[in-house]
């Protein structure tokens, strides 16, 4: 483990091996899980201590997009990779009230679309502000600054919502933001910004090498260039694989 980030009496752990969770959206689960749950239903997984509740609230450090395969269910599909510091929900309650750790999970399909929609809202707000202030200066630089304000001034909530499809009930993740509410959350957002800035400088924290290898195989080469979440008029977080979160970028 690297030295923890300590801010205002709160501590944030940076594990050498990422703390990986899964958003299990099947009708038998509808919760976040950790560890090997193969062959289990949600009840067995809960008894084994592998479930982490129906929602997580996080200070976001990074958002990236990858093409991945998890056979037999998913082959060469796009997933969105979330990195953050849990401040609420089952991922957080396994830690002391004054600490948390860098954690990651993947979202896809309908959940991924919800995330893109939220990013698009940030982009629209940045564009409106730029026009309202007289369209002075470079729009991309303005969007970069506004994106930083949005990502590092809010807590993100990922919550399971049940829906009905062609094959019966399933879950997807509703993704919303809210203002920072406590001193612990304020410290978590400060730590998230520090982690993001470290990654920019090449001191990488937000990287899961299993996914890098997975994507390289999907793309049929040894290179695994990052794919962007790209809203039309706003800001996005780009993931470059060797330096996982290279920059906040305005399009």
DRENDO-1510 file (C-alpha; in Angstrom, 1 decimal, always signed):
<recs>
REC; n; res; u; v; w
REC; 1; UNK; +0.0; +0.0; +0.0 .
REC; 2; UNK; +1.2; +3.5; -0.8 .
REC; 3; UNK; +1.1; +6.1; +2.0 .
REC; 4; UNK; -2.5; +7.2; +2.6 .
REC; 5; UNK; -3.7; +10.7; +1.9 .
REC; 6; UNK; -4.5; +12.4; +5.1 .
REC; 7; UNK; -6.6; +15.6; +5.0 .
REC; 8; UNK; -8.2; +17.4; +7.9 .
REC; 9; UNK; -8.0; +14.4; +10.2 .
REC; 10; UNK; -9.5; +11.9; +7.6 .
REC; 11; UNK; -7.5; +9.2; +5.8 .
REC; 12; UNK; -7.8; +7.7; +2.3 .
REC; 13; UNK; -6.1; +4.5; +1.4 .
REC; 14; UNK; -4.5; +3.9; -2.0 .
REC; 15; UNK; -4.2; +0.1; -2.4 .
REC; 16; UNK; -1.5; -1.2; -4.8 .
REC; 17; UNK; -4.1; -3.7; -6.2 .
REC; 18; UNK; -7.3; -1.9; -7.0 .
REC; 19; UNK; -10.3; -2.4; -4.7 .
REC; 20; UNK; -12.6; -3.8; -7.4 .
REC; 21; UNK; -16.4; -4.1; -7.1 .
REC; 22; UNK; -19.1; -5.2; -9.5 .
REC; 23; UNK; -22.5; -3.7; -10.2 .
REC; 24; UNK; -24.5; -6.9; -10.5 .
REC; 25; UNK; -27.7; -5.8; -12.3 .
REC; 26; UNK; -29.3; -9.2; -12.7 .
REC; 27; UNK; -32.8; -9.7; -11.3 .
REC; 28; UNK; -31.4; -12.0; -8.6 .
REC; 29; UNK; -29.0; -9.4; -7.3 .
REC; 30; UNK; -29.5; -5.7; -7.9 .
REC; 31; UNK; -26.5; -4.8; -5.7 .
REC; 32; UNK; -22.8; -4.2; -5.7 .
REC; 33; UNK; -20.6; -7.2; -5.0 .
REC; 34; UNK; -17.0; -8.1; -4.4 .
REC; 35; UNK; -15.0; -11.3; -4.6 .
REC; 36; UNK; -16.1; -14.5; -6.3 .
REC; 37; UNK; -19.9; -14.9; -6.3 .
REC; 38; UNK; -20.0; -17.5; -9.1 .
REC; 39; UNK; -22.8; -20.0; -8.5 .
REC; 40; UNK; -24.3; -17.8; -5.7 .
REC; 41; UNK; -27.6; -16.0; -5.5 .
REC; 42; UNK; -27.8; -12.7; -3.7 .
REC; 43; UNK; -28.8; -14.3; -0.4 .
REC; 44; UNK; -25.8; -16.6; -0.4 .
REC; 45; UNK; -23.5; -13.8; -1.5 .
REC; 46; UNK; -24.8; -11.7; +1.4 .
REC; 47; UNK; -24.2; -14.5; +3.9 .
REC; 48; UNK; -20.7; -14.8; +2.6 .
REC; 49; UNK; -20.1; -11.1; +3.2 .
REC; 50; UNK; -19.7; -10.3; -0.5 .
REC; 51; UNK; -22.5; -7.8; -1.0 .
REC; 52; UNK; -22.0; -4.0; -0.7 .
REC; 53; UNK; -25.5; -2.7; -0.9 .
REC; 54; UNK; -27.8; -1.1; -3.5 .
REC; 55; UNK; -25.9; +2.2; -3.8 .
REC; 56; UNK; -22.6; +3.9; -3.4 .
REC; 57; UNK; -21.9; +7.6; -3.0 .
REC; 58; UNK; -18.4; +8.7; -4.1 .
REC; 59; UNK; -16.0; +11.5; -4.6 .
REC; 60; UNK; -15.0; +10.8; -8.3 .
REC; 61; UNK; -11.3; +10.6; -9.2 .
REC; 62; UNK; -11.6; +9.4; -12.8 .
REC; 63; UNK; -14.0; +8.2; -15.5 .
REC; 64; UNK; -12.8; +6.2; -18.5 .
REC; 65; UNK; -14.2; +4.0; -21.2 .
REC; 66; UNK; -12.9; +0.6; -22.4 .
REC; 67; UNK; -13.8; -2.2; -24.9 .
REC; 68; UNK; -13.9; -5.4; -22.9 .
REC; 69; UNK; -14.9; -9.1; -23.1 .
REC; 70; UNK; -16.2; -11.2; -20.2 .
REC; 71; UNK; -17.3; -14.4; -21.9 .
REC; 72; UNK; -19.8; -15.9; -22.3 .
REC; 73; UNK; -22.0; -12.9; -21.6 .
REC; 74; UNK; -20.1; -9.9; -23.0 .
REC; 75; UNK; -17.8; -9.8; -26.0 .
REC; 76; UNK; -16.1; -6.6; -27.3 .
REC; 77; UNK; -18.5; -4.4; -25.4 .
REC; 78; UNK; -18.0; -0.8; -24.2 .
REC; 79; UNK; -17.8; -0.4; -20.5 .
REC; 80; UNK; -17.4; +2.8; -18.5 .
REC; 81; UNK; -14.8; +2.6; -15.7 .
REC; 82; UNK; -15.5; +4.5; -12.5 .
REC; 83; UNK; -12.8; +5.4; -9.9 .
REC; 84; UNK; -13.6; +7.1; -6.6 .
REC; 85; UNK; -13.5; +7.3; -2.9 .
REC; 86; UNK; -16.7; +5.9; -1.3 .
REC; 87; UNK; -18.4; +8.3; +1.2 .
REC; 88; UNK; -21.7; +6.4; +1.6 .
REC; 89; UNK; -23.3; +3.0; +1.0 .
REC; 90; UNK; -22.0; -0.5; +1.6 .
REC; 91; UNK; -18.5; +0.1; +0.2 .
REC; 92; UNK; -18.1; +2.9; +2.8 .
REC; 93; UNK; -19.6; +1.1; +5.8 .
REC; 94; UNK; -16.8; -1.5; +5.8 .
REC; 95; UNK; -14.4; +1.3; +6.8 .
REC; 96; UNK; -14.1; +3.4; +9.9 .
REC; 97; UNK; -16.2; +6.6; +9.7 .
REC; 98; UNK; -13.1; +8.7; +9.2 .
REC; 99; UNK; -11.6; +6.8; +6.3 .
REC; 100; UNK; -12.2; +5.3; +2.9 .
REC; 101; UNK; -10.1; +3.9; +0.0 .
REC; 102; UNK; -9.7; +4.3; -3.8 .
REC; 103; UNK; -12.2; +1.9; -5.4 .
REC; 104; UNK; -13.4; +1.0; -8.9 .
REC; 105; UNK; -16.2; -0.7; -10.7 .
REC; 106; UNK; -17.5; -0.9; -14.3 .
REC; 107; UNK; -20.9; +0.1; -15.7 .
REC; 108; UNK; -22.3; -0.7; -19.1 .
REC; 109; UNK; -25.4; -0.5; -21.4 .
REC; 110; UNK; -28.2; +1.4; -19.8 .
REC; 111; UNK; -26.2; +2.4; -16.8 .
REC; 112; UNK; -23.4; +3.7; -19.1 .
REC; 113; UNK; -26.0; +5.8; -21.0 .
REC; 114; UNK; -27.1; +7.4; -17.7 .
REC; 115; UNK; -23.5; +8.4; -17.0 .
REC; 116; UNK; -23.1; +9.9; -20.5 .
REC; 117; UNK; -26.3; +11.8; -20.0 .
REC; 118; UNK; -25.0; +13.3; -16.8 .
REC; 119; UNK; -21.7; +14.3; -18.4 .
REC; 120; UNK; -23.6; +15.9; -21.3 .
REC; 121; UNK; -25.5; +18.1; -18.7 .
REC; 122; UNK; -22.2; +19.3; -17.4 .
REC; 123; UNK; -21.1; +20.2; -20.9 .
REC; 124; UNK; -24.4; +22.0; -21.6 .
REC; 125; UNK; -24.0; +24.1; -18.5 .
REC; 126; UNK; -20.4; +25.0; -19.4 .
REC; 127; UNK; -21.5; +26.1; -22.9 .
REC; 128; UNK; -24.3; +28.2; -21.6 .
REC; 129; UNK; -22.0; +29.9; -19.0 .
REC; 130; UNK; -19.4; +30.6; -21.7 .
REC; 131; UNK; -22.0; +32.2; -24.0 .
REC; 132; UNK; -23.5; +34.2; -21.1 .
REC; 133; UNK; -20.1; +35.6; -20.1 .
REC; 134; UNK; -19.5; +36.9; -23.6 .
REC; 135; UNK; -17.7; +34.0; -25.3 .
REC; 136; UNK; -14.4; +35.3; -24.2 .
REC; 137; UNK; -11.3; +33.1; -24.5 .
REC; 138; UNK; -11.0; +29.5; -25.7 .
REC; 139; UNK; -14.1; +27.4; -25.2 .
REC; 140; UNK; -12.1; +24.3; -24.5 .
REC; 141; UNK; -10.1; +25.9; -21.7 .
REC; 142; UNK; -13.3; +27.3; -20.2 .
REC; 143; UNK; -15.0; +23.9; -20.4 .
REC; 144; UNK; -11.9; +22.3; -18.7 .
REC; 145; UNK; -12.3; +24.7; -15.8 .
REC; 146; UNK; -16.0; +24.2; -15.5 .
REC; 147; UNK; -15.6; +20.4; -15.7 .
REC; 148; UNK; -13.2; +20.5; -12.8 .
REC; 149; UNK; -15.7; +22.6; -10.8 .
REC; 150; UNK; -18.4; +20.0; -11.5 .
REC; 151; UNK; -16.5; +16.9; -10.8 .
REC; 152; UNK; -14.7; +18.1; -7.7 .
REC; 153; UNK; -17.5; +20.0; -6.1 .
REC; 154; UNK; -20.1; +17.2; -6.1 .
REC; 155; UNK; -20.7; +13.8; -4.6 .
REC; 156; UNK; -21.9; +11.2; -7.2 .
REC; 157; UNK; -24.5; +8.6; -6.2 .
REC; 158; UNK; -24.8; +5.3; -8.1 .
REC; 159; UNK; -28.0; +3.5; -7.1 .
REC; 160; UNK; -29.7; +0.3; -8.4 .
REC; 161; UNK; -33.1; +0.9; -10.0 .
REC; 162; UNK; -35.4; -2.0; -11.0 .
REC; 163; UNK; -36.8; -2.1; -14.6 .
REC; 164; UNK; -38.6; -4.5; -16.8 .
REC; 165; UNK; -37.2; -5.8; -20.1 .
REC; 166; UNK; -38.0; -8.4; -22.8 .
REC; 167; UNK; -36.6; -11.1; -20.5 .
REC; 168; UNK; -38.1; -10.0; -17.3 .
REC; 169; UNK; -36.9; -7.7; -14.5 .
REC; 170; UNK; -33.4; -6.3; -14.3 .
REC; 171; UNK; -31.6; -3.5; -12.6 .
REC; 172; UNK; -29.6; -0.5; -13.9 .
REC; 173; UNK; -27.7; +2.3; -12.1 .
REC; 174; UNK; -29.3; +5.6; -11.6 .
REC; 175; UNK; -26.5; +8.3; -11.5 .
REC; 176; UNK; -27.1; +11.6; -9.8 .
REC; 177; UNK; -25.0; +14.3; -8.0 .
REC; 178; UNK; -25.5; +16.3; -4.9 .
REC; 179; UNK; -23.6; +19.0; -3.0 .
REC; 180; UNK; -20.9; +18.1; -0.5 .
REC; 181; UNK; -22.6; +17.8; +2.9 .
REC; 182; UNK; -20.0; +16.9; +5.6 .
REC; 183; UNK; -16.4; +17.6; +6.5 .
REC; 184; UNK; -15.5; +14.0; +5.6 .
REC; 185; UNK; -17.0; +14.5; +2.1 .
REC; 186; UNK; -15.1; +17.7; +1.7 .
REC; 187; UNK; -11.9; +15.9; +2.6 .
REC; 188; UNK; -12.8; +13.1; +0.2 .
REC; 189; UNK; -13.3; +15.5; -2.7 .
REC; 190; UNK; -9.9; +17.2; -2.0 .
REC; 191; UNK; -8.2; +13.7; -1.9 .
REC; 192; UNK; -10.0; +12.8; -5.2 .
REC; 193; UNK; -8.6; +15.9; -6.9 .
REC; 194; UNK; -5.1; +15.1; -5.6 .
REC; 195; UNK; -5.3; +11.6; -7.0 .
REC; 196; UNK; -6.5; +13.0; -10.4 .
REC; 197; UNK; -3.6; +15.5; -10.4 .
REC; 198; UNK; -1.1; +12.8; -9.5 .
REC; 199; UNK; -2.2; +10.7; -12.4 .
REC; 200; UNK; -1.8; +13.7; -14.7 .
REC; 201; UNK; +1.8; +14.0; -13.5 .
REC; 202; UNK; +2.5; +10.2; -14.2 .
REC; 203; UNK; +2.1; +9.0; -10.6 .
REC; 204; UNK; -0.6; +6.6; -11.5 .
REC; 205; UNK; -3.2; +5.4; -9.0 .
REC; 206; UNK; -6.4; +4.8; -11.2 .
REC; 207; UNK; -5.3; +1.8; -13.2 .
REC; 208; UNK; -6.4; -1.8; -13.4 .
REC; 209; UNK; -3.9; -3.7; -15.4 .
REC; 210; UNK; -6.3; -6.6; -15.9 .
REC; 211; UNK; -8.6; -4.3; -17.9 .
REC; 212; UNK; -5.7; -3.0; -19.9 .
REC; 213; UNK; -4.8; -6.5; -21.0 .
REC; 214; UNK; -8.4; -7.3; -21.6 .
REC; 215; UNK; -8.9; -4.3; -23.9 .
REC; 216; UNK; -5.6; -5.0; -25.7 .
REC; 217; UNK; -6.9; -8.5; -26.6 .
REC; 218; UNK; -10.3; -7.1; -27.7 .
REC; 219; UNK; -8.6; -4.6; -30.0 .
REC; 220; UNK; -6.3; -7.2; -31.3 .
REC; 221; UNK; -3.0; -5.5; -30.5 .
REC; 222; UNK; -0.6; -4.7; -27.8 .
REC; 223; UNK; -1.9; -1.2; -27.7 .
REC; 224; UNK; -4.9; -0.1; -25.7 .
REC; 225; UNK; -5.6; +3.5; -26.4 .
REC; 226; UNK; -8.2; +5.2; -24.2 .
REC; 227; UNK; -11.7; +5.8; -25.5 .
REC; 228; UNK; -13.4; +9.0; -24.6 .
REC; 229; UNK; -16.8; +9.8; -23.2 .
REC; 230; UNK; -17.5; +12.5; -25.6 .
REC; 231; UNK; -20.5; +14.9; -25.1 .
REC; 232; UNK; -21.3; +17.3; -27.9 .
REC; 233; UNK; -20.6; +20.7; -26.3 .
REC; 234; UNK; -18.8; +20.1; -23.0 .
REC; 235; UNK; -16.3; +18.5; -20.9 .
REC; 236; UNK; -15.1; +14.9; -20.6 .
REC; 237; UNK; -12.6; +12.9; -18.7 .
REC; 238; UNK; -10.2; +11.0; -21.0 .
REC; 239; UNK; -8.5; +7.9; -20.1 .
REC; 240; UNK; -5.0; +7.2; -21.6 .
REC; 241; UNK; -4.0; +3.7; -20.7 .
REC; 242; UNK; -0.4; +4.1; -19.6 .
REC; 243; UNK; -1.4; +7.2; -17.6 .
REC; 244; UNK; -5.0; +6.2; -16.9 .
REC; 245; UNK; -6.6; +9.6; -16.5 .
REC; 246; UNK; -4.6; +12.0; -18.6 .
REC; 247; UNK; -6.7; +15.1; -18.6 .
REC; 248; UNK; -10.0; +16.7; -18.2 .
REC; 249; UNK; -10.7; +17.8; -21.8 .
REC; 250; UNK; -13.2; +20.1; -23.4 .
REC; 251; UNK; -14.5; +19.1; -26.9 .
</recs>
